[in-house]
Amino acid sequence: MKTIAIDGPAAAGKGTLSRRIAEEFSFHHLDTGLTYRATAKALLDRGLPLDDEAVAADVARNLDLGGLDRAVLSAHAIGEAASKIAVMPSVRRALVEAQRSFAAREPGTVLDGRDIGTVVCPDALVKLYVTASPEVRAKRRYDEILAGGGVADYETILDDIVRRDERDMGRADSPLKPADDAHLLDTSEMSIEAAFSAAKSFIDTAL
Ligand code: C5P
């Protein structure tokens, strides 16, 4: 299986890096955060509770991976709801199954998320753990919102990132952490270009 596993906290640059790698190697790309977000959005849209594991797992089992679009899933409330249902083992089981079948696609795949190298694809060809300090991540998100013409408050974004990290790293099922055999890429003081060339050389060596 030619899978590149890319994990790390929110706003570390995983998305941009994953898309660049997928394009470079002509691999299929799945942003697994979108599977949690789409499940959360389906619950919110139907007025279903976010704290009923059986209901959430049922929605997760019926998710269509084909229709995922970050533009309609980017709302803050959806991200918050996603990280709440992401603690539920039966939701994770359903989504991990769908993610694994995606990972098997030819000629190869890039999956990014929180538990790809540790749980979803422990046999991935190359594992990367992409991180950056909470302050750098908050600043990037802040600049992104401003560049898009939006209004943002840096402190609120930073608080949010810290709380999301705590929830993702502290949960009992599949917490966010680097796999033992992951390459660490700290992008706090590294451009996306530099991170991409480092990643590309790990992959070229493994292929
Ligand atoms: O990366 P993104 O912000 O879109 O992910 C939304 C939420 O989904 C995360 O905060 C995390 O709790 C959850 N998630 C996860 N496992 C993944 C991907 C995302 O638990 N592989």
Boltz pocket constraint, residues with backbone or C-beta under 6 A from the ligand:
constraints:
  - pocket:
      binder: B
      contacts: [[A, 10], [A, 32], [A, 33], [A, 34], [A, 36], [A, 37], [A, 79], [A, 82], [A, 83], [A, 84], [A, 86], [A, 112], [A, 113], [A, 114], [A, 115], [A, 116], [A, 164], [A, 168], [A, 174]]
      max_distance: 6.0
